[in-house]
Amino acid sequence: MRSDVPDSAGMTHDPCAAAEAEAALALGRLDGMLSQSLPATRRIFAGMTVRAALASALTQEGYAFTEPRFDAWFAGLVPLVDAGERRPERAPTMPARLLADAILTELGHNSWKPLADAAHALRPALLAPNDYAAGPAQGDAHACLSEARGLVDALGARTSPLPFASLRRLHAAIAESTRFAPAERAAVTLSMGTIRFAVERRPPPSPRWAIELVYGGHLHATGLLTAALPCPGLVRLDALGEASDEADEPGAARIIRARALRDLALELIIKLRYASESAARIAERLAGLRRSSRAPALAELLTGFGAMRSRQIEAALGATRLGVRGMLKALHEAGLVTRTSIVGTWLTSSTPSDTGPVPRVEPAESPAFSREALADYDAANADIDRLLARMAIDSGGQED
């Protein structure tokens, strides 16, 4: 079956090649923007990356929550999911706190320093309640991560200009894995007195979050990414396939994998842009502070990761209660934070960015870029804007 489609001019276009070209473009632009980003931008982006990795893993394991609920849970104020809201057919397989701690530990060993630093700071700030009885605990987070590393390491670290061959091998390995391949539904016999009937129960989810957490290390080792970033959403269970040869594989699977990589890269680009704008906003609002002040570090933490209580801030920054009080006062006066009361405890969060353009205020440690480098950076942003617009038109509101 040919995948080539002729256009109005009579030329043929391969949908698989087109999807992979868009993904390669987005990945290249992400790498370029990340390599040229400023230190403050990277710190904020790292906090956003940690949160996204945690949220993705918890969601995959069956937890349903809102952003404010996550903040309150991480602060130890409420359970992630109320007992009355849990659905038996989607019972979480791993306790949320243990899962989050395992992920923070893993990210704390990341080769990209901003991400490792963020994970190190956030781990002691994890005050979530113990929920060891939240699910049947059929899986162990550390065992999942260990197997995921072995699976990804088996791909090898061969330098490649494109990631699609390794993505195909990765999905083929997942299909053969007893831990990561999707489980089949199983019928369970229940008894009520003399009556016996079979009930089909939903199988435990594939812990693909573990592979997505470590696969960024492979992209970094092969020279495709400056940093070993987590890749939430990259693994697509509907594109595992059974073919061992790319030539025999259905084109739909290649397109699904390429679009997953493209969407991941574009999402990270959007977060990186937000981090850059936020860093400039913080630098402008706190320009009058002493260089020794730690208020900017707190502003970056709250902007990147999310709302926190004073006790968490003390743990994350290694600051005293009095010191945190002074930082919060400075940020409040600068209009950078707001407070919300949750079950009698104040959570401090960053205020939304201004709607107007953010002044380009560069921190003192900003490197000096040439005009050519800045022009390339602007051109990359323009290319991504066009790609995003084209995606919106081509998709016609349909999901992959």
C-alpha positions as CSV (number, residue, x, y, z in Angstrom):
1,M,0.0,0.0,0.0
2,R,1.5,3.3,-1.1
3,S,1.4,6.2,1.2
4,D,2.3,8.8,-1.4
5,V,-0.5,11.2,-2.1
6,P,-0.5,13.5,-5.3
7,D,-1.3,17.1,-4.7
8,S,-3.1,19.5,-7.1
9,A,0.2,20.1,-9.0
10,G,0.7,16.4,-9.7
11,M,3.6,16.1,-7.2
12,T,3.5,13.3,-4.6
13,H,4.0,13.8,-0.9
14,D,4.7,11.0,1.5
15,P,2.6,11.7,4.7
16,C,5.1,9.7,6.8
17,A,8.0,11.8,5.6
18,A,6.0,15.0,6.0
19,A,5.1,14.1,9.6
20,E,8.7,13.2,10.4
21,A,10.0,16.4,8.8
22,E,7.7,18.5,11.0
23,A,8.8,16.6,14.1
24,A,12.5,17.0,13.2
25,L,12.0,20.7,12.6
26,A,10.2,21.2,16.0
27,L,12.9,19.2,17.8
28,G,15.7,21.1,16.2
29,R,14.1,24.5,17.1
30,L,13.6,23.3,20.7
31,D,17.2,22.4,20.9
32,G,18.3,25.7,19.4
33,M,16.1,27.7,21.8
34,L,17.2,25.7,24.8
35,S,20.9,26.0,24.0
36,Q,20.6,29.8,23.7
37,S,18.3,30.4,26.7
38,L,19.5,32.3,29.7
39,P,20.1,30.8,33.1
40,A,17.0,32.2,34.7
41,T,14.9,30.9,31.8
42,R,16.4,27.5,32.3
43,R,15.7,27.4,36.0
44,I,12.0,28.3,35.5
45,F,11.7,25.9,32.6
46,A,13.2,23.1,34.8
47,G,10.6,23.7,37.4
48,M,7.8,23.4,34.8
49,T,9.4,20.3,33.4
50,V,9.5,18.6,36.8
51,R,5.8,19.4,37.4
52,A,4.8,18.1,34.0
53,A,6.6,14.8,34.6
54,L,4.9,14.3,37.9
55,A,1.4,15.2,36.6
56,S,1.8,13.0,33.5
57,A,2.9,9.9,35.6
58,L,0.1,10.4,38.2
59,T,-2.5,10.8,35.4
60,Q,-1.3,7.6,33.7
61,E,-1.5,5.7,36.9
62,G,-5.2,6.6,37.3
63,Y,-5.3,9.8,39.4
64,A,-7.6,12.5,38.2
65,F,-7.0,16.0,39.6
66,T,-7.0,19.7,38.9
67,E,-4.0,22.0,39.0
68,P,-5.0,23.6,42.3
69,R,-5.7,20.1,43.8
70,F,-2.1,19.0,42.8
71,D,-0.7,22.1,44.6
72,A,-2.7,21.4,47.7
73,W,-1.7,17.7,47.6
74,F,2.0,18.4,47.1
75,A,1.8,20.8,50.1
76,G,0.3,18.0,52.3
77,L,-3.1,19.6,52.8
78,V,-5.4,17.2,51.0
79,P,-5.3,13.8,49.4
80,L,-4.8,13.8,45.6
81,V,-8.1,12.1,45.1
82,D,-10.9,11.9,47.7
83,A,-11.9,8.4,48.6
84,G,-15.5,9.1,47.4
85,E,-14.2,10.1,44.0
86,R,-12.2,7.0,43.3
87,R,-13.6,4.7,40.6
88,P,-13.1,1.0,41.2
89,E,-12.5,0.3,37.5
90,R,-9.7,2.8,37.5
91,A,-8.1,2.3,40.8
92,P,-4.5,3.7,40.9
93,T,-1.8,1.0,41.0
94,M,0.9,3.0,42.8
95,P,0.6,5.3,45.8
96,A,0.9,8.9,44.6
97,R,3.5,10.0,47.2
98,L,5.8,7.1,46.6
99,L,5.5,7.6,42.8
100,A,6.3,11.3,43.1
101,D,9.3,10.7,45.4
102,A,10.7,8.1,42.9
103,I,10.4,10.5,40.0
104,L,12.0,13.4,41.9
105,T,14.8,11.0,42.9
106,E,15.3,10.0,39.3
107,L,15.3,13.6,38.0
108,G,17.7,14.5,40.8
109,H,20.3,12.4,38.9
110,N,19.6,14.0,35.6
111,S,22.7,15.2,33.6
112,W,21.2,18.6,32.9
113,K,22.0,20.6,36.0
114,P,19.0,23.0,36.1
115,L,16.7,20.0,36.1
116,A,18.7,18.1,38.7
117,D,18.8,21.2,40.9
118,A,15.0,21.7,40.6
119,A,14.4,18.1,41.6
120,H,16.8,18.3,44.5
121,A,15.0,21.4,45.8
122,L,11.5,20.0,45.3
123,R,12.0,16.6,46.9
124,P,12.2,17.9,50.5
125,A,9.2,20.2,49.7
126,L,7.1,17.1,48.9
127,L,4.8,17.1,51.9
128,A,2.0,15.0,50.3
129,P,0.2,12.7,52.8
130,N,1.2,9.0,52.9
131,D,-1.3,7.1,50.8
132,Y,0.1,3.6,50.8
133,A,-3.4,2.1,50.8
134,A,-4.6,4.2,47.8
135,G,-4.3,1.3,45.4
136,P,-3.3,-2.4,45.2
137,A,0.3,-1.3,44.8
138,Q,0.8,-3.9,42.0
139,G,3.8,-2.0,40.6
140,D,6.9,-0.5,42.1
141,A,8.0,2.8,40.7
142,H,11.7,2.1,41.2
143,A,11.4,-1.3,39.4
144,C,9.6,0.4,36.6
145,L,12.4,3.0,36.2
146,S,15.1,0.4,36.4
147,E,13.4,-1.7,33.6
148,A,12.8,1.5,31.6
149,R,16.5,2.4,31.7
150,G,17.5,-1.0,30.6
151,L,15.0,-0.9,27.7
152,V,16.2,2.6,26.6
153,D,19.9,1.7,27.0
154,A,19.4,-1.3,24.7
155,L,18.7,1.2,21.9
156,G,22.4,2.2,21.9
157,A,23.9,5.6,21.8
158,R,24.7,5.7,18.1
159,T,24.8,9.3,16.8
160,S,21.9,9.8,14.3
161,P,20.7,12.9,12.6
162,L,17.1,11.8,13.2
163,P,15.3,10.0,16.1
164,F,12.7,8.0,14.2
165,A,14.6,4.8,13.9
166,S,15.2,4.7,17.6
167,L,11.5,5.6,18.3
168,R,10.5,2.6,16.1
169,R,12.8,0.3,18.0
170,L,11.6,1.7,21.3
171,H,8.0,1.0,20.5
172,A,8.8,-2.5,19.2
173,A,10.6,-3.2,22.5
174,I,7.6,-1.9,24.5
175,A,5.3,-4.3,22.6
176,E,7.5,-7.2,23.6
177,S,7.9,-6.1,27.3
178,T,5.9,-7.9,29.9
179,R,5.9,-4.8,32.1
180,F,5.2,-2.0,29.5
181,A,3.0,-3.7,26.9
182,P,-0.7,-3.0,27.4
183,A,-2.4,-5.7,29.4
184,E,-5.5,-7.4,28.1
185,R,-8.8,-7.1,29.9
186,A,-9.5,-10.0,32.2
187,A,-12.8,-11.5,33.4
188,V,-13.2,-12.0,37.2
189,T,-15.8,-14.2,38.7
190,L,-17.8,-12.8,41.6
191,S,-20.2,-14.6,43.9
192,M,-23.3,-13.3,45.7
193,G,-24.7,-16.2,47.6
194,T,-25.5,-18.9,45.1
195,I,-25.2,-16.6,42.2
196,R,-22.0,-16.4,40.3
197,F,-21.3,-14.0,37.5
198,A,-18.3,-12.7,35.5
199,V,-17.2,-9.1,35.5
200,E,-14.7,-7.7,33.1
201,R,-12.2,-5.5,34.9
202,R,-10.0,-2.8,33.4
203,P,-6.4,-4.0,33.3
204,P,-3.7,-2.0,35.1
205,P,-2.2,0.8,32.9
206,S,1.1,0.5,31.2
207,P,3.7,2.5,33.3
208,R,5.0,4.2,30.1
209,W,5.7,7.3,32.2
210,A,9.0,5.5,33.3
211,I,10.1,5.2,29.7
212,E,9.1,8.8,28.9
213,L,11.1,9.9,32.0
214,V,14.4,8.4,30.8
215,Y,14.1,8.5,27.0
216,G,15.3,12.1,26.9
217,G,18.7,10.7,28.1
218,H,18.9,8.8,24.8
219,L,18.1,11.9,22.8
220,H,20.8,13.7,24.6
221,A,23.4,10.9,24.2
222,T,22.8,10.8,20.5
223,G,23.3,14.6,20.1
224,L,19.6,15.4,19.3
225,L,18.9,17.4,22.5
226,T,21.1,19.7,24.6
227,A,19.4,18.4,27.8
228,A,18.1,15.0,28.8
229,L,14.5,16.2,29.2
230,P,11.5,14.0,30.2
231,C,9.2,13.3,27.3
232,P,5.7,13.0,28.7
233,G,3.2,11.9,26.0
234,L,5.9,10.5,23.6
235,V,5.1,6.8,24.0
236,R,1.9,5.9,22.0
237,L,0.4,2.6,22.8
238,D,-1.6,2.7,19.5
239,A,1.6,2.8,17.5
240,L,3.5,-0.1,19.0
241,G,3.2,-2.3,15.9
242,E,4.5,-5.8,15.3
243,A,6.7,-5.3,12.3
244,S,10.5,-5.6,12.9
245,D,11.3,-4.0,9.5
246,E,10.4,-0.3,8.9
247,A,9.5,-1.1,5.3
248,D,6.8,-3.6,6.4
249,E,5.3,-1.3,9.1
250,P,2.0,0.5,8.5
251,G,2.5,4.1,7.7
252,A,-0.1,5.1,10.3
253,A,2.2,4.0,13.2
254,R,5.1,6.1,11.8
255,I,2.8,9.1,11.6
256,I,1.4,8.7,15.1
257,R,4.9,8.5,16.6
258,A,6.2,11.4,14.6
259,R,3.2,13.6,15.6
260,A,3.7,12.6,19.2
261,L,7.3,13.8,19.0
262,R,6.3,17.0,17.2
263,D,3.6,17.8,19.8
264,L,6.0,17.2,22.6
265,A,8.6,19.4,21.1
266,L,6.1,22.2,20.5
267,E,4.7,22.0,24.0
268,L,8.2,22.3,25.4
269,I,8.9,25.3,23.1
270,I,5.8,27.0,24.4
271,K,6.9,26.4,28.0
272,L,10.4,27.7,27.2
273,R,8.9,30.9,25.7
274,Y,6.8,31.4,28.8
275,A,9.8,30.8,31.0
276,S,11.8,33.4,29.0
277,E,9.1,36.0,29.3
278,S,8.6,35.2,33.0
279,A,12.4,35.5,33.7
280,A,12.4,39.0,32.0
281,R,9.4,40.0,34.1
282,I,11.0,38.9,37.3
283,A,14.2,40.7,36.5
284,E,12.4,43.9,35.7
285,R,10.2,43.9,38.8
286,L,13.1,43.0,41.2
287,A,15.7,45.1,39.6
288,G,16.2,47.2,42.7
289,L,16.9,44.4,45.1
290,R,20.3,43.6,46.5
291,R,22.3,41.1,44.5
292,S,22.4,38.8,47.6
293,S,18.6,38.7,47.8
294,R,17.0,35.3,47.3
295,A,13.7,36.7,46.3
296,P,14.3,36.1,42.6
297,A,15.1,32.5,43.2
298,L,11.8,32.1,45.0
299,A,10.0,33.9,42.2
300,E,11.5,31.5,39.7
301,L,10.5,28.5,41.8
302,L,6.9,29.6,42.2
303,T,6.6,30.5,38.5
304,G,8.1,27.3,37.3
305,F,6.7,24.7,39.7
306,G,3.6,26.2,41.2
307,A,2.0,27.3,44.5
308,M,3.7,26.5,47.8
309,R,3.3,27.0,51.5
310,S,6.0,28.7,53.7
311,R,7.1,25.3,55.1
312,Q,7.8,24.0,51.6
313,I,9.7,27.1,50.6
314,E,11.9,26.8,53.7
315,A,12.7,23.2,52.7
316,A,13.2,23.9,49.0
317,L,15.5,26.9,49.4
318,G,17.1,26.0,52.8
319,A,15.9,29.3,54.2
320,T,14.7,30.3,57.7
321,R,11.1,31.2,58.4
322,L,12.1,34.8,58.8
323,G,14.1,34.7,55.6
324,V,11.1,33.3,53.7
325,R,8.9,36.0,55.2
326,G,11.2,38.7,53.9
327,M,11.3,37.1,50.4
328,L,7.5,36.9,50.2
329,K,7.2,40.5,51.3
330,A,9.5,41.6,48.5
331,L,7.6,39.6,45.9
332,H,4.3,40.8,47.1
333,E,5.4,44.4,46.9
334,A,6.6,43.8,43.4
335,G,3.2,42.3,42.4
336,L,4.7,38.9,41.6
337,V,2.8,36.7,44.0
338,T,-0.7,36.1,45.4
339,R,-2.0,34.0,48.2
340,T,-4.8,31.5,48.6
341,S,-6.1,29.9,51.8
342,I,-6.5,26.1,51.6
343,V,-7.9,24.3,54.7
344,G,-6.6,27.1,56.9
345,T,-3.1,27.2,55.3
346,W,-1.8,29.9,52.9
347,L,-0.4,28.8,49.6
348,T,1.6,31.4,47.7
349,S,1.6,31.3,43.9
350,S,3.0,33.5,41.1
351,T,0.6,36.1,39.6
352,P,-0.3,35.7,35.9
353,S,1.9,37.4,33.4
354,D,0.9,40.9,32.2
355,T,-1.0,40.9,28.9
356,G,1.3,43.4,27.4
357,P,4.8,42.7,26.0
358,V,7.4,41.8,28.5
359,P,10.4,44.3,28.6
360,R,13.6,42.7,27.4
361,V,15.7,43.0,30.6
362,E,18.7,40.7,30.6
363,P,20.2,39.5,33.9
364,A,23.8,40.3,34.6
365,E,25.0,36.8,33.7
366,S,23.4,37.1,30.2
367,P,25.9,36.0,27.5
368,A,26.4,38.4,24.6
369,F,24.9,36.9,21.4
370,S,25.9,38.0,17.9
371,R,23.4,39.7,15.6
372,E,23.6,36.6,13.4
373,A,22.7,34.3,16.4
374,L,19.8,36.6,17.4
375,A,18.6,36.6,13.8
376,D,18.6,32.8,13.7
377,Y,16.7,32.7,16.9
378,D,14.0,35.1,15.6
379,A,13.8,33.0,12.4
380,A,13.4,29.8,14.4
381,N,10.5,31.4,16.3
382,A,8.9,32.5,13.1
383,D,9.2,29.0,11.7
384,I,7.6,27.5,14.7
385,D,4.8,30.0,14.6
386,R,4.1,29.0,11.0
387,L,4.2,25.4,11.9
388,L,1.7,25.8,14.7
389,A,-0.6,27.8,12.4
390,R,-0.3,25.1,9.7
391,M,-1.0,22.4,12.3
392,A,-4.2,24.2,13.4
393,I,-5.4,24.4,9.8
394,D,-4.5,20.8,8.8
395,S,-5.9,19.1,11.9
396,G,-9.4,20.7,11.3
397,G,-10.1,20.3,15.0
398,Q,-9.5,16.5,14.9
399,E,-7.2,14.7,17.4
400,D,-4.5,12.3,16.2
